[in-house]
Amino acid sequence: MPTKTINTDLLNDTALVTNAAQRVHYATGILLSEEDFRAEQQYHRGRLARSLQYLHGTGTVAGLHVSYVPRVEPAGDEPGQDEQIWVDAGLAIDYRGRLVELRNARCLRLERWYDELSQRKPDQLAAARQTVTIQADRFNPDASPALPETVTLTGVVVDLFLRFLVCEVGRTPAFANGPFDALDAVQPSRLGDEVEVIFVPRTDADPRYPVDPYADLNDGLDAIADPAEREATRRLRLRQIVFGAWDEPADPRARPRPVEIPAPLDDSCVFLARVVIPADAPADSNTAPARDLSAPVEIDNAGRLFAYTARALAAWIGE
């Protein structure tokens, strides 16, 4: 069966951005090498990434809803069920314009994760216990439409991210690289686009949400009585946002880290949800807070960015 190993050397797509506008020129008699074929891939991948990044933006395209499943105790012939956090399958665009596709739903066994981290890094859980304000989950079809817009909660705050990975798939014979000769040298036959789901306790005070560049577009417009002036102001603001949207430093590595991604996490990760696990105050900073099992685990799915399709926007405006 083909093997998959994470290739950390290929995770940094700096070359994808810096050289993406240069494509290979073909002519009769030109000798082609590995570098030329790699440049051809970089050109097509880079143009696609740039178009996705600026035409659609970073965020969730489809699926990827995060939900909580409470623990079910065994009863009779029923085996019971562990406490779980589920991430539905779906598609997102990361900060480098790459498609991040989660092909199958992922499950995190919350109780096991919490107990294991309590043993290894109790100070991290203690620091992550704080009071935050989250948006009520209106994506649950069983939720009441009368839910408040925001809820203030105290507990261990954990953010959930997706990270784009490159994995080597399969092996094929190849010439040996490096200073040593070898008759059995191999190279990966394919490079697979994979995804990692990351659960990060937020030890920083007042953890931020992703910044929507269009969030302030309609602020204060209700105070403008004249409809024509109100629409003209809105149009002017939209154009100003577009004019200021280009953010490409000469060195892609110099791009500012998004405010919602804590160091040392990869700054291209996609924020999905904020999870608040109710917990009592710890005895000290080196003791993990005991969980408050009487209160439900809350999830904020609305704090993420969304990359809406054209059909979704048309439906929103009534077309």
DAURWO-V973034 format. One record per backbone hydrogen bond with DSSP energy under -1.0 kcal/mol. CO is the residue of the C=O (numbers start at 1). NH is the residue of the N-H. E is the energy in kcal/mol with one decimal. If there is no record, write none. Layout:
co->{CO/CO}
nh->{NH/NH}
e->{E/E}
This chain:
co->{3/5/7/14/15/19/27/33/34/35/36/37/38/39/40/41/42/43/44/45/46/47/48/49/50/51/52/52/59/60/62/65/67/69/72/75/78/81/83/84/85/86/87/89/90/91/91/92/93/94/98/100/102/106/108/108/109/110/111/112/113/114/115/116/117/121/122/123/124/128/130/132/134/136/140/144/149/151/153/155/156/157/158/159/160/160/161/162/163/165/166/167/168/169/172/185/187/190/192/194/196/198/200/201/212/214/218/220/221/226/227/228/229/230/231/232/233/234/235/236/237/238/239/240/242/251/252/258/262/266/268/270/273/274/275/276/277/278/284/290/292/298/300/305/309/310/311/312/313/314}
nh->{170/168/10/18/19/22/30/37/38/39/40/41/42/43/44/45/46/47/48/49/50/51/52/53/54/55/56/57/93/307/91/88/86/84/81/78/75/72/110/69/108/67/106/64/102/61/62/100/59/97/94/92/90/87/85/110/113/114/115/116/117/118/119/120/121/125/126/127/128/157/155/153/151/138/143/147/136/134/132/130/277/202/275/200/272/273/198/270/196/194/7/192/5/190/187/174/172/169/167/165/163/161/159/203/215/217/221/223/224/230/231/232/233/234/235/236/237/238/239/240/241/242/243/244/245/254/255/261/265/269/95/162/160/300/158/298/156/292/287/280/295/276/274/60/313/314/315/316/317/319}
e->{-1.5/-3.1/-1.1/-2.6/-2.0/-1.7/-1.9/-1.6/-2.3/-2.2/-1.9/-1.9/-2.5/-2.2/-1.8/-2.9/-2.7/-2.4/-1.9/-2.7/-2.5/-2.2/-2.5/-2.5/-2.1/-2.6/-1.4/-1.8/-2.3/-2.8/-2.7/-2.6/-2.7/-2.7/-2.7/-2.3/-1.4/-2.6/-1.0/-2.9/-2.6/-2.4/-2.2/-1.4/-2.5/-2.7/-1.9/-3.0/-2.1/-1.9/-2.2/-1.9/-2.0/-2.7/-2.5/-1.1/-2.4/-2.7/-2.5/-2.5/-2.3/-2.0/-1.2/-1.9/-2.6/-1.3/-2.2/-2.3/-1.5/-2.3/-2.1/-2.9/-3.0/-1.3/-2.1/-1.6/-1.8/-2.7/-2.5/-2.4/-2.7/-2.9/-3.6/-3.1/-2.9/-1.2/-2.7/-2.6/-2.4/-2.7/-2.5/-3.6/-1.2/-1.6/-2.5/-2.0/-2.6/-2.6/-2.6/-2.5/-2.1/-2.6/-2.8/-1.1/-1.9/-1.5/-1.6/-1.0/-1.7/-2.6/-2.4/-2.2/-2.5/-2.1/-2.3/-2.3/-2.4/-2.1/-2.1/-2.1/-2.2/-2.1/-2.7/-1.6/-1.4/-2.6/-1.5/-1.6/-1.7/-1.7/-1.1/-2.2/-2.7/-3.0/-3.0/-2.0/-2.8/-2.1/-1.6/-3.2/-1.2/-2.9/-1.6/-2.5/-2.0/-2.3/-2.2/-1.8/-1.7/-3.0}
